[in-house]
């Protein structure tokens, strides 16, 4: 599902970025993960096919952005300092780029790792599962931090 903010639309403060299966590193339980994010009031955004201006609009007012670790999450550079960025990734993938990106942008960085479905392939290409209870706990903690 593609979405973007119209000029007079209310600001999106909670954004969950989806990722097309064709790009690899799939979240196996994507439908359930999306449901958890929606239950927490997140707007689901697929940036594929959006114009540059639409991508900026989707991220600029976010207070918290979450999504699968990867190139799509570099759109967080359009977020204001103080934004919380949560990356979902397969266990074993050590990728400092996104943490390094968060620092100069003034973002709070968080990551939630899930077990890969095939440990024989490189973690950065592996499909993985996110524990839904753990996701709900992490979101509760991160959102409580926004309210302080």
C-alpha positions, 0 to 999 in steps of 0.5 A: 500500500502506498501512502503520502501526506497531502499538503493539508493532511494531519502530520504523521507522527508514527511511521512504519515503512514496509519493504517489497519482498522482491528486495530480499531480507523479508520479514516472514510474519510481515502481516502480523508485524504490520498489525502490531504497528497499526495497533500502536497508531502507526501509518504504514508507508511503502516509499517505492514509487513515491516521488522525492517530495512525497518521501520527504512529506512522509518522514518530515513530521515523524516522531518515530519511524520503524522499518526493516533495516535497509536503504528505505530507512535512509529516508529518516534523514528527512526527520527532525532531530529527536526522532526515534528510529527503530530498525528491524533486522535479522540476528547476526547482521552487524551494520553500523551505517544506520547507527552512524546515520542517526547520530548526526541527524540527532535521532535516537537509534533502536534495533530489534533483531529476529531469528533468520529462517535460514542460518546458512545464508548471509544475515544481511540477505536472510528472511527473518521473523519478529517476535510480536510480543517483543515488538509490542514491548519495545514499541510501548517503551519507545512511545513512553519515551516520547511522552516524557 
